[in-house]
């Protein structure tokens, strides 16, 4: 209720500002420093061409009196910031107070007139020689309320409480501007003010969908109640002079399903569906007309048109596109669902009142679907047939709405050979991250930049678009790529997350509006400094010596140089040793198809009889001298220490090849296990130790620690605390750490067509 009543104050304020800006040109102060787009790293959508021209120092004009008509060479030299005019108060003398500064480096306007200035952070209002904020407006409303209470004008407690809530909302949304330290650190929005994210489209009416969803639901319920209640007597008498009485009941009847449609669309307004926006505006306009024709209900009609105008004003915030209404999907299925619901409702009434005439049964069915009392009265065990039919109608309407308002689906086809070849080329050219090669998994889809110089690998689970590690490509192409990712996700109503993001790319993801959560560490061993000498590594040394004494030997070679039968033997063995556990991995592992990656390394450990006992699979990092461990398997009956033996032999072989680093297994929350800081992290360590029996968290960390690695942090990037549980569940599903419930209907996976965008 607070949002419904409080938002119009800010909305009217912004509308007045916009109208004033269009009507009257303003002068810009011309003192030194400017806020350039490159300085703030804002998206260009915040800056109109006029603003960009004005804030370009090379295009600045002098507005001093008497010089506006002179040629540039005839004007007096422009004074610098270091040479203030007599009596001018410098910004540093004012403590950089944004209340006195229109822009950094510019002095405040001293005019007492009402002035409005356009700015990238939002319109700025000046009056009586000072700048006014939203919290000033809230304070003035509070003062006016206090005056009304003291003078006895305001006596309605309910209205007074609502006004206080509006004041609290205005102050809360503008809390950054309450202090000089945080002032001008956020952009104006209908909701809480915040800085725009450089890689995402900034919309000042972005919180509008939630607000209008509540407003539409309230309006729909009010109109529904008005439609099923008698008219006000004097209004009904006035209407009877214009239209017949039976026509009033027609508009009452039409208002009921229209209000039900509006109520159904409220949820999809909250989900930012574009088709729901159009339907809600049409329903609100129709309800306004019905309210006037059924009982001169001006109050409801004004509310309907007000919410419709608010929806139209903030229509850019409804950016989720819907599936096209073609014969193959919603246009065919929605009418079938509605017809089926009507048929079932008719059959229920027909069986319950089998002795009634057909016309009476049809009328009773229609009345019960509209939640009206029909001509038939059910008793005893059939006393709740009316409730059953009404709920059946609500369910039918909800199912049809789900089909009509479904968001645009993501591509289901796996990448075609052309897209895979481009992805492999980009990984070869720019895959310097140790996780870059894992984007070539066969179950990943790709999004490319417009110039096809950068890519991300992704999967979609539970409405979350999960990116695999860092994007691949030159640094100058990554911002455009992530902007495309944001647009792709917004059009389909998806949340964005990234699994295994590095510290270097973390700031780039934060410019996309994502927040970071420490996810774990990657264990990286330096092959040059690795040694089996010393007490700390004695257990690994003993395992290597024991297995060599047993006659074990390792073969380390490129997959492309091995015979196809040897690779097939390794693939079959890994699947057989895995058993029914299922393959795991998404961001830090390849799939079981080893033969298709000829540039990778395969490590085969055989016993004294030549039987295959262990397999390691490693992938290259093309931009650095490093490899990453992808797969690690051993025979269940092999002796302990076989994995350590294979890793040591691999490190020694890589050292001879000139490879400097090897990335071992990823250890989730390794820092919390080996060096917790504070009570909260120590408590988290205890919980991780308990969870180790399910997810092998501490055991994997202890195994990696044997090789004295260097730990590099990895992060889970997510959109916020509210979406974190959903993102975490989707991440566990794609990584294979939790079994995913089977779908209600199996989906066919098609390989024709490209999933690249």
Residue pairs with C-beta under 8 A, 6 or more apart in sequence:
1 162
1 165
1 214
1 218
2 162
2 165
2 166
2 168
2 169
3 169
3 210
3 211
3 214
4 211
4 214
4 215
4 218
5 162
5 165
5 166
6 165
6 166
6 169
6 170
7 190
7 208
7 211
7 310
8 306
8 310
9 137
9 141
9 166
9 170
10 134
10 170
10 173
10 190
11 190
11 310
11 313
13 134
13 137
14 123
14 188
14 190
14 204
15 313
17 116
17 123
17 125
18 123
20 116
21 116
21 118
21 123
24 116
26 115
26 116
26 117
26 118
27 63
28 54
28 60
28 63
28 106
28 117
29 102
29 103
29 106
29 107
29 109
30 60
30 61
30 62
30 63
30 78
30 106
31 79
31 81
31 105
31 106
31 107
32 80
32 81
32 105
32 106
33 81
33 103
33 104
33 105
33 106
34 55
34 56
34 57
34 103
34 105
35 55
35 103
35 104
35 120
36 55
36 56
37 44
37 47
37 52
37 55
40 120
41 198
41 511
42 120
42 196
42 198
42 202
43 196
43 197
43 198
43 199
43 200
43 201
43 202
44 52
45 201
45 202
46 120
46 187
46 196
46 202
47 55
47 120
48 118
51 118
51 120
53 59
54 60
61 68
62 68
62 75
62 76
62 78
64 75
64 76
67 75
67 76
79 85
81 105
84 90
88 107
89 100
89 107
91 100
91 101
91 104
91 105
91 107
94 100
94 101
95 180
96 104
96 180
97 180
97 183
98 131
98 177
98 180
98 183
98 184
99 108
99 130
99 131
99 180
99 183
100 107
100 108
100 131
101 107
101 108
102 108
102 109
102 117
102 119
102 124
102 126
102 131
103 119
108 126
108 130
108 131
109 115
109 126
109 129
110 129
111 126
111 129
112 127
112 128
112 129
113 127
114 125
114 126
114 127
115 125
115 126
115 127
116 123
116 124
116 125
116 126
117 123
117 124
117 126
118 124
120 187
121 184
121 186
121 187
121 188
122 187
122 188
122 189
122 204
123 188
124 131
125 131
125 132
126 132
133 174
133 177
134 170
134 171
134 173
134 174
134 177
134 188
134 193
135 170
135 171
135 174
135 175
135 177
135 178
137 170
138 166
138 167
138 168
138 169
138 170
138 171
138 174
139 167
139 171
141 163
141 166
141 167
141 170
142 163
142 164
142 167
145 154
145 160
145 163
145 164
145 167
147 153
148 154
149 160
154 160
171 178
172 192
173 189
173 191
173 192
173 193
174 193
175 192
176 182
176 183
176 185
176 186
176 193
177 183
177 184
177 186
177 193
185 195
186 193
186 194
186 195
187 193
187 194
187 195
187 196
187 202
187 204
188 204
189 203
189 204
189 205
189 206
189 207
190 204
190 205
190 206
190 207
190 208
190 211
190 314
191 206
191 207
192 207
196 202
197 511
197 512
197 513
198 479
198 511
199 479
199 482
199 483
199 486
199 508
199 511
199 512
199 513
200 483
200 486
200 512
200 513
201 486
201 487
201 490
203 316
203 317
205 313
205 314
205 316
205 317
206 317
207 317
208 310
208 311
208 314
208 317
209 269
209 270
209 271
209 272
209 314
209 317
209 318
210 270
211 310
212 269
212 280
212 307
212 310
212 311
212 314
213 266
213 267
213 269
213 270
214 266
215 307
215 310
216 262
216 263
216 265
216 266
216 269
216 280
216 284
216 307
217 263
217 266
219 262
219 284
219 287
219 300
219 303
219 304
219 307
220 259
220 260
220 262
220 263
220 266
221 259
221 263
222 300
222 303
223 255
223 258
223 259
223 262
223 287
223 290
223 291
223 300
223 304
224 255
224 256
224 259
224 260
224 263
226 255
226 291
226 295
226 297
226 300
227 252
227 253
227 255
227 256
227 259
227 290
227 294
228 252
228 256
228 371
228 372
230 236
231 239
231 248
231 294
231 295
231 296
232 295
232 296
235 295
235 296
235 297
236 248
236 295
238 296
239 248
239 293
239 295
239 296
240 248
243 293
247 293
248 293
248 294
248 295
251 290
251 293
251 294
252 294
252 295
253 370
254 286
254 290
255 287
255 290
255 291
255 294
256 370
256 371
256 372
257 370
258 283
258 286
258 287
258 290
259 283
259 287
260 397
261 279
261 283
261 397
262 280
262 283
262 284
262 287
264 397
264 398
264 401
265 276
265 279
265 280
265 283
265 401
265 405
266 280
268 275
268 276
268 401
268 405
269 276
269 277
269 280
269 311
269 318
271 320
271 405
271 407
271 493
272 317
272 318
272 319
272 320
272 493
273 318
273 320
273 322
273 405
273 407
273 493
274 318
274 319
274 320
274 321
274 322
275 322
275 404
275 405
276 318
276 405
277 311
277 315
277 318
280 308
280 311
281 308
281 311
281 312
284 304
284 305
284 307
284 308
284 311
285 304
285 305
285 308
287 300
287 301
287 304
288 300
288 301
288 302
288 304
288 305
288 308
289 301
291 297
291 298
291 300
291 301
291 304
292 298
292 301
319 490
319 491
320 407
320 408
320 490
320 491
320 492
320 493
321 407
321 408
321 491
321 492
322 404
322 405
322 406
322 407
322 408
323 329
323 330
323 406
323 407
323 408
323 409
325 331
325 404
329 403
329 406
330 403
330 404
330 406
333 403
334 400
334 403
334 404
337 396
337 399
337 400
337 403
338 396
338 397
338 400
340 396
341 392
341 393
341 395
341 396
341 397
341 399
342 365
342 369
342 396
344 392
345 365
345 368
345 369
345 389
345 392
345 393
345 396
346 361
346 362
346 365
348 385
348 388
348 389
348 392
349 361
349 364
349 365
349 368
349 376
349 385
349 389
350 361
352 378
352 382
352 385
353 360
353 361
353 364
353 376
353 378
356 364
356 376
360 375
360 376
361 376
363 374
363 375
364 374
364 375
364 376
365 374
365 389
366 374
367 373
367 374
367 375
368 374
368 385
368 386
368 389
368 390
368 393
369 389
369 390
369 392
369 393
370 393
371 390
373 386
374 386
378 384
378 385
378 386
407 492
407 493
408 491
408 492
408 493
409 492
410 445
410 460
410 465
410 492
410 494
411 445
411 753
411 754
411 755
411 757
412 747
412 749
412 750
412 755
413 750
413 751
413 752
413 753
413 754
413 755
414 442
414 443
414 445
414 749
414 750
414 751
414 755
415 423
415 444
415 445
415 446
415 754
415 755
415 756
416 751
416 752
416 753
416 754
418 754
419 446
419 448
419 754
419 755
419 756
420 440
422 446
422 448
422 452
422 455
422 756
423 439
423 440
423 446
423 455
423 457
424 440
426 453
426 454
426 455
426 472
426 473
427 436
427 437
427 439
427 440
427 472
427 622
428 622
429 622
430 436
430 454
430 472
430 473
430 474
430 622
430 623
431 437
431 472
431 621
431 622
431 623
432 621
432 622
432 623
432 624
433 469
433 470
433 472
433 502
433 621
433 623
434 522
434 524
434 621
434 624
434 626
434 628
434 661
434 663
435 468
435 469
435 470
435 500
435 522
435 587
435 588
435 628
436 469
436 470
436 472
436 621
436 622
436 623
437 590
437 600
437 619
437 620
437 621
437 622
437 628
438 457
438 468
438 469
438 585
438 587
438 588
438 589
438 590
438 619
438 628
438 630
439 446
439 455
439 456
439 457
439 468
439 469
439 472
440 590
440 597
441 457
441 468
441 586
441 589
441 590
441 591
442 591
442 593
442 596
443 459
443 591
444 457
444 458
444 459
444 468
444 586
445 457
445 458
445 459
445 755
445 756
446 455
446 456
446 457
446 458
446 755
446 756
447 455
447 456
447 458
447 481
447 484
447 485
447 488
447 756
447 757
448 454
448 455
448 481
448 756
448 757
449 455
449 473
449 477
449 480
449 481
449 484
450 480
450 484
451 477
451 480
453 473
453 474
453 477
454 471
454 472
454 473
454 474
454 477
454 478
454 480
454 481
455 471
455 472
455 473
455 481
456 467
456 468
456 471
456 472
456 481
456 482
456 485
457 467
457 468
457 469
458 465
458 466
458 467
458 468
458 485
459 466
459 468
459 586
459 734
460 466
460 494
461 730
461 733
461 734
461 740
462 726
462 729
462 730
462 733
463 493
463 494
463 495
463 726
463 730
464 494
464 495
464 496
464 497
464 723
464 726
464 727
464 730
465 485
465 488
465 489
465 494
465 495
465 496
465 497
466 497
466 498
466 499
466 586
466 727
466 730
466 731
466 734
467 485
467 496
467 497
467 498
467 499
467 501
467 717
468 498
468 499
468 500
468 586
468 587
469 498
469 499
469 500
469 501
469 502
469 587
469 588
470 498
470 500
470 501
470 502
470 504
470 505
471 478
471 481
471 482
471 505
471 508
473 481
478 505
478 508
479 508
479 511
482 508
482 509
482 511
482 512
484 757
485 496
485 512
486 496
486 512
486 513
488 494
488 757
489 495
489 496
495 718
495 719
495 723
495 726
495 727
496 512
496 514
496 717
496 719
497 514
497 716
497 717
497 718
497 719
497 727
497 730
497 731
498 509
498 514
498 715
498 716
498 717
499 519
499 586
499 587
499 716
499 731
499 734
499 735
500 519
500 587
500 588
500 666
500 714
500 715
500 716
501 509
501 516
501 714
501 715
501 716
501 717
502 712
502 713
502 714
502 715
503 712
503 713
503 715
506 516
506 715
506 717
509 516
509 717
510 516
510 717
513 719
514 717
514 718
514 719
515 717
515 718
515 719
515 720
516 715
516 716
516 717
517 715
517 716
517 717
517 718
517 724
518 669
518 671
518 713
518 715
518 716
519 668
519 669
519 714
519 715
519 716
520 666
520 667
520 668
520 669
520 670
520 713
520 714
521 666
521 667
521 670
521 671
521 711
521 712
521 713
521 714
522 663
522 664
522 666
522 667
522 711
522 712
522 713
522 714
523 663
523 664
523 665
523 666
523 667
523 670
523 704
523 705
523 707
523 709
523 710
523 711
524 626
524 661
524 662
524 663
524 664
524 709
524 710
524 711
524 712
525 651
525 661
525 662
525 663
525 664
525 707
525 708
525 709
525 710
526 660
526 661
526 710
527 651
527 654
527 655
527 659
527 660
527 661
527 662
528 655
528 660
530 651
530 655
530 707
530 708
531 537
532 540
532 541
532 544
532 648
533 541
536 708
537 706
537 707
537 708
539 644
539 706
540 641
540 644
540 648
540 706
540 707
542 641
543 640
543 641
543 642
543 644
543 645
544 641
544 644
544 645
544 648
544 649
546 639
546 641
547 639
547 641
547 642
547 645
548 645
550 607
550 608
550 639
551 607
551 608
552 605
552 606
552 607
552 608
552 613
552 642
552 645
553 605
553 606
554 603
554 604
554 605
554 645
554 646
554 649
554 650
554 653
555 603
555 604
555 606
556 601
556 602
556 603
556 649
556 650
556 653
557 601
557 602
558 598
558 599
558 600
558 601
558 602
559 567
559 594
559 595
559 597
559 598
559 599
559 600
559 601
559 602
560 598
560 599
562 602
564 595
566 604
567 594
567 595
567 602
568 595
569 612
570 594
570 602
570 604
570 612
570 615
571 592
571 593
571 594
571 595
573 612
573 615
573 633
573 635
574 592
574 615
574 631
574 633
575 592
577 633
577 634
577 635
577 636
578 633
582 736
582 739
583 591
583 592
583 736
584 735
584 736
584 737
585 591
585 630
585 735
585 736
586 734
586 735
586 736
587 735
588 628
588 630
588 666
589 630
589 631
590 597
590 600
590 617
590 619
590 630
590 631
594 600
594 602
594 617
594 631
597 619
599 620
600 617
600 618
600 619
600 620
600 630
601 616
601 617
601 618
601 619
601 620
601 627
601 650
602 615
602 616
602 617
602 618
603 614
603 615
603 616
603 617
603 618
603 646
603 649
603 650
604 612
604 614
604 615
605 612
605 613
605 614
605 615
605 634
605 642
605 645
605 646
606 612
606 613
607 613
607 638
612 635
613 634
613 635
613 638
613 642
614 633
614 634
614 635
614 638
614 642
614 643
614 645
614 646
615 631
615 632
615 633
615 634
616 629
616 631
616 632
616 646
616 647
616 650
617 629
617 630
617 631
617 632
618 627
618 628
618 629
618 630
618 650
618 662
619 627
619 628
619 630
620 626
620 627
620 628
621 627
621 628
621 663
624 660
624 661
625 658
625 659
625 660
625 661
626 659
626 660
626 661
626 662
626 663
627 654
627 659
627 661
627 662
627 663
628 662
628 663
629 662
629 663
629 664
629 665
632 643
632 646
632 665
634 642
634 643
643 703
644 706
647 664
647 707
650 662
651 662
651 707
654 662
664 704
664 707
664 709
665 700
665 703
665 704
666 714
667 673
667 697
667 700
667 701
667 704
667 711
668 695
668 697
668 700
669 684
669 688
669 697
670 701
670 704
670 711
671 711
671 713
672 681
672 684
672 685
672 688
673 685
673 688
673 689
673 697
673 698
673 701
674 701
674 705
676 682
676 684
676 685
688 697
688 698
689 697
689 698
691 697
692 698
692 699
695 737
716 727
716 728
716 731
718 724
718 727
719 727
729 738
732 738
733 740
